[in-house]
């Protein structure tokens, strides 16, 4: 949402500076328990996002506070994780100890240097009855070399071996959000995130409104299919959504089976979600969860531009197009994508090419999306005569 690896998400620093100027307090919360708040704040600042140590709240801090609530301060706790987890335990007045030492509980968190022999020892102790708190259950984590197994994979291993369910501190469970409010304050908190299964579900469980931004792993198809517990209150293509009003969609009066918002009308027709209208393409994702892309039912973009005057909602094979930026497409990107944009006649080819990304090398994906995005925008913004 704010950064991916060593790069800030395009526009994020500028949007967040504007948010601060508007008088809003920002807190950066993360399920990654390996890094301390100071390290996270320094990383954000280096990317152009102003952040102090006290602005960052981690799942490690929430886990440590959970241990204190259950076992009291000052008790010895086995620490299986990275430096961020150990620092959080000490901050709460707990005493981190090794895997073989006497302890009141064990806390686990993501740590790339955790040894397998330590994992085995902790697994046995959990099975023998040592209380267990897990920082989070994210099964994946982004790395410079691609998406890799996250702490949730280790949690699943320990769970299956021991038959024990841990107390979980991170999103989507409440402790991390409660810890954030406890540390940062705020009378009207708003959760902002790019994942339905952690950020949005966590907000739902905590009873606070949520803004989903489409700059991460969640696309329109996942949002349309989301059950009520995973639906955001507000929706935006990026963090700029924090600075604009979000008008509620209006239910259609004729049959009550559709919604109107931002110049678009969305309704379920023959088992599919059809979107028609004359709004700006980006307004397709500017509504709230009760209408538009949040409506129930299947969704598809069988033929891209609807010759009858609108555009159908994007289906799984166009999952990332709605989050693309307006950056120009280079000649090199077009060449790598394997086809020349030629107008509305090639829309089907664009969609077929996107649908086949799983069979293409990873380094070609960006070029395909760049060209597909330009093609769709060209057709929607300036369709050939007689096609709109």
HUZIBEL-V323931 format. One line per field, one symbol per residue. burial: 1 if it has 24 or more other ideal C-beta (glycine too) atoms within 12 Angstrom, else 0. A space follows every 10 residues. Layout:
burial = ???
//
This chain:
burial = 1110000111 1110110010 0000011111 1111111011 1011001011 1010111111 1111111100 1000111111 1111111111 1101111010 0011111111 1001000110 1110110001 1111111100 1100000001 1111101100 0101011111 1111111111 1011000011 1111111111 1111110111 1111111111 1111110001 1111111111 1110010010 0000000111 1101111110 0011111010 1111111111 1111110011 1111110001 1111111111 1111100010 0010001010 1001011111 1011101000 0001111111 1111111111 00100000
//
